[in-house]
Amino acid sequence: MNLKSRSVSPSRMTRSRYYLLAVIVILVCAGLIVTFRKRDERKVRKAFATLAACASKTSGETTMAMARKMLRLEPLFAPECRLDTPYSVLNGTFTPSEIRNLAIQCREGFLKVDLAFSDRTLDFPEKNRAEVRFKAAVIGVLSDGEDFAEGFEGTAEIERIDRKWRFRAFVFEASSL
């Protein structure tokens, strides 16, 4: 049997290295994109969790606890945030401080209230912008002791401003529960 050594030309060897390097670069870039997208997804979900925690009120909540929650609420919103809700008083474009004031007024109507978001689907149509479809439930006890429960389906537009995800708009489309 004749065993001859096959020689590979240097140009062929160099081309192979370039292809290998290109594949490695593409895989690293794809991995970074997936990593950053998951990190952004986590941050958007955290913004919803913070909003729910700030809007919720426990029975016997102190004024100081409410003030701390309202301080955490304001930075969640873009300089102008559009609200489109079934309640006319809550429709329009508001600044973060106006949203904080609306939240304080709404919370005062409850002895206890809980806001929860579920079934969130995130889409990133552009860099630094996310659209989230969600279901929300507001369950609580009104100031007069009456039980309250209402559910909504809606869409939120969220934008990255100054490296933080901030709510730009909320559109509530349907009521349920």
Secondary structure as UniProt FT lines:
FT   HELIX           10..55
FT   TURN            59..60
FT   HELIX           63..73
FT   HELIX           74..76
FT   STRAND          77..84
FT   HELIX           88..90
FT   STRAND          92..94
FT   HELIX           96..108
FT   STRAND          110..126
FT   TURN            127..128
FT   STRAND          129..142
FT   TURN            143..144
FT   STRAND          147..161
FT   TURN            162..163
FT   STRAND          164..176
//
